Amino acid sequence: MSEIKRVTDPMQGPPDGVEADVKCVFTEFTTYDGKKTIAGQNQMPCHIICAYSEGTIGFSMREIDMMLTVRIDDLFEILKAAGQAAQELKASMPKEYTDAELEKRWDELEDVPFDEADSPSGLILSDDWWIFPKGVDREDIWHYFDENHSRGIEYLIYGKEASQ
């Protein structure tokens, strides 16, 4: 992210506005079998302008001549809800498993069904499995094992060779 600075050009925003240039992901959708699905994603530069006097935050993607504006209070509420959901998920995942139990679950994981999805790893759980609800990204599951197994995920993937 670039430096956050005050808006100096009144044509760009109100005097109490701040702005920054960041990277964003632009997602395009298509309709497939009557459902909206993701057609593709592209990373591109994004210019953000935020002003309390206006009560809005704008995301401008000049490469595609598009801008999205959101009310600041709506954005705060959704961020608050996302933080709460993350805390609830973390609280629901017990961390008191032995390495032996985690290794047993890791071995089970190779037979657990995943669906292709637009997610960090490209795969999400097809159904609830162990302590993870349906829809959790495979990468999040791998992070859980890495954080909770005393030797980490490298050991689980490569076995004893990883510890040498």
C-alpha positions in Angstrom: 0.0 0.0 0.0 1.2 3.5 -0.7 1.3 6.2 1.8 -2.1 7.4 3.1 -2.3 11.1 2.5 -4.8 13.9 2.7 -6.8 14.8 -0.4 -5.4 18.1 -1.7 -7.4 18.4 -5.0 -11.0 19.5 -4.3 -12.0 17.8 -7.6 -10.8 14.5 -6.1 -12.6 14.6 -2.8 -13.6 16.7 0.3 -11.0 18.5 2.3 -11.2 16.0 5.2 -10.6 13.1 2.8 -7.7 10.8 2.8 -6.5 8.6 -0.1 -4.1 5.8 -0.9 -3.2 3.6 -3.8 -3.4 -0.1 -3.2 -3.7 -3.4 -5.1 -7.2 -4.9 -5.4 -8.8 -7.9 -7.0 -11.5 -7.3 -9.6 -13.8 -10.2 -9.9 -16.0 -10.8 -13.0 -19.1 -13.0 -12.8 -21.0 -15.1 -15.3 -24.2 -17.1 -15.2 -23.8 -20.8 -15.3 -26.8 -23.2 -15.0 -28.9 -20.2 -13.7 -26.4 -19.4 -11.0 -24.0 -16.5 -10.8 -20.4 -17.9 -10.6 -17.0 -16.3 -10.8 -15.7 -16.1 -14.3 -12.3 -14.7 -13.4 -10.2 -12.4 -11.3 -7.5 -9.9 -12.0 -5.3 -7.9 -9.7 -5.1 -4.2 -10.5 -4.3 -0.9 -9.0 -7.0 0.7 -6.9 -7.3 4.2 -5.6 -9.2 4.5 -2.3 -10.7 7.8 -1.0 -12.3 8.0 2.4 -14.1 11.0 4.0 -16.0 11.2 7.2 -17.8 14.4 6.2 -19.3 12.4 3.3 -19.6 9.2 5.3 -18.2 7.1 2.4 -15.2 5.2 1.1 -14.7 4.9 -2.6 -12.7 2.3 -4.5 -11.7 3.5 -7.9 -10.3 1.1 -10.5 -9.3 3.6 -13.2 -8.0 0.9 -15.6 -11.6 -0.3 -16.1 -13.3 3.1 -15.6 -15.2 1.8 -12.5 -15.7 3.1 -9.0 -17.5 1.5 -6.0 -18.6 3.6 -3.1 -19.7 2.2 0.3 -21.0 3.9 3.4 -18.3 3.9 6.1 -20.8 2.7 8.8 -21.8 -0.2 6.6 -18.2 -1.1 6.0 -17.4 -1.0 9.8 -20.4 -3.2 10.6 -19.4 -5.9 8.0 -15.8 -5.8 9.2 -17.0 -6.1 12.8 -19.2 -9.1 11.9 -16.3 -10.7 9.9 -14.0 -10.3 13.0 -16.6 -11.8 15.2 -17.1 -14.8 12.8 -13.4 -15.4 12.7 -13.2 -15.4 16.6 -16.2 -17.8 16.8 -14.6 -20.1 14.3 -11.3 -20.0 16.1 -13.0 -20.6 19.5 -14.8 -23.6 18.1 -11.6 -25.3 17.0 -10.1 -27.0 20.0 -6.3 -26.9 20.2 -5.7 -29.7 22.8 -5.0 -32.5 20.3 -1.9 -34.6 20.6 0.5 -35.0 17.7 -0.7 -38.6 17.3 -4.4 -37.5 17.0 -3.4 -34.8 14.6 -1.4 -37.2 12.5 -4.4 -39.6 12.4 -6.6 -36.8 11.2 -4.0 -35.6 8.7 -4.0 -39.1 7.2 -7.8 -39.0 7.0 -7.6 -35.7 5.2 -6.4 -37.3 1.9 -9.8 -39.1 1.6 -11.9 -36.0 2.5 -13.9 -34.6 -0.5 -13.2 -31.0 -1.6 -15.0 -28.9 -4.2 -13.2 -26.5 -6.6 -13.9 -22.9 -5.6 -12.6 -19.4 -5.9 -10.6 -19.5 -2.7 -6.9 -19.2 -1.7 -6.2 -22.9 -2.4 -8.9 -23.4 -5.0 -10.5 -26.1 -2.9 -13.1 -26.0 -0.1 -14.6 -28.8 2.1 -17.6 -30.5 0.4 -19.1 -31.5 3.8 -18.4 -31.0 7.5 -15.3 -32.9 8.5 -13.9 -33.3 12.0 -13.8 -29.8 13.5 -14.2 -27.9 10.2 -17.5 -26.9 8.7 -18.4 -27.4 5.1 -16.9 -24.6 2.9 -13.6 -24.1 4.8 -10.7 -23.6 2.5 -8.1 -26.4 2.4 -5.4 -23.8 3.1 -7.1 -22.9 6.4 -7.1 -26.5 7.4 -3.4 -26.8 6.5 -2.7 -23.7 8.7 -4.5 -25.3 11.6 -2.3 -28.4 11.4 0.8 -26.3 11.0 0.0 -24.3 14.1 -1.1 -27.2 16.2 1.3 -30.1 15.4 4.5 -29.7 17.3 6.6 -30.3 14.2 4.4 -28.4 11.8 2.9 -29.2 8.4 6.3 -29.9 6.8 6.6 -33.0 9.1 3.1 -34.1 8.2 3.7 -33.8 4.5 7.2 -35.2 4.3 7.4 -37.3 7.4 10.6 -38.1 9.2 12.8 -36.9 6.3 11.6 -33.3 7.1 13.1 -33.5 10.6 16.6 -34.5 9.4 
